[in-house]
Amino acid sequence: MPSAKPWRLAAAAAAALVLASACGSGGSDGASGVSGSSRTRVFDAENGEVEIPARPRRVVATGYAVPVLIELGAPLVGISSWKRGIPMMSPADRASYDRLAKVAGEMAAETNYEAIARADPDLIVIGVPKPVLGDLNMKRLESIAPVVVLGPSSPSDWRDLSRRQADAAGSLGGYTKAKAAYEKRAGEVAAKYRGTLAKLRFGHVGGYGKVAAGTFMREYAGSWGTNIAEDVGVRYYGEVKDKKGGGAGVSEYPSIEEVSTSLGGADVITYTLEPDGTVGQAVEYVLESRMWKDLPAVKRGRAIGLRYTQAATYPSAAKALDALDQALAPLATP
């Protein structure tokens, strides 16, 4: 995804990955527990084993850790800006987001170290994958409070990363409840469309194609726009031609002239919508092309827009499931 996009999208340009969650493992994951006293524990994070408070009281979160820890009611005292998640927040979570001090912008390089220090955190959870760590002064952050960092290896890793973020902040109880609610809803949608989906091959057009370069975003299984749909039985065919790590292993940017060869074998094509249901510029570029209109799936009326494909927490992913349920309904109609 383009480097001009904030946090997750900036990371994607460097490692084809969007800004991901900062987290670690402890407790039930087998990481060493108490260290020295009952007040601290050793946490296995991307930046190594870090001694953190056993029960953090003042947490600063950035990137993908922001929506997770807001939803779970973690003791936050500062967050980075996370504008893309606002449309998926509940009114209560939005109020918390607005109230909390913003100690960083949409980009990792927009971190305000003085503001973090004034927040006086006892734990800092950084939502930055490895390629973006170079934009941060880690030594300065570590001089303020213990820092845990972990970048995902693929877009669908939000499930485990959100668990580990919750673990770091001492909020696993809320995480477990949200996960169970999501899995229950996913099971309901999967059961509703099982007979329909089993015989269909899907393709997906993502929301971050590069119009100026004449390319579109083709997403495969495990990518941003596809991984939640897969939880209800949608099967996305094909794979990246030139496999690399991270998001580059599950998405690519063919030229617009390759729409026919890339998506011609799909029985159904899904495409990313903005959270409000509108079509973004990059997707509109594809939908208005002559090649798109000639695709077999499009001619049969089997092109479906999906909302909330940026969801990366269980509550927001539950919204994506509801939208997916509505989007799939026409396929089950005789």
Order of alpha helices (4+ residues) and beta strands (2+ residues): alpha-beta-beta-beta-beta-alpha-beta-alpha-beta-alpha-beta-alpha-beta-alpha-alpha-beta-beta-alpha-beta-alpha-beta-alpha-alpha-alpha-beta-alpha
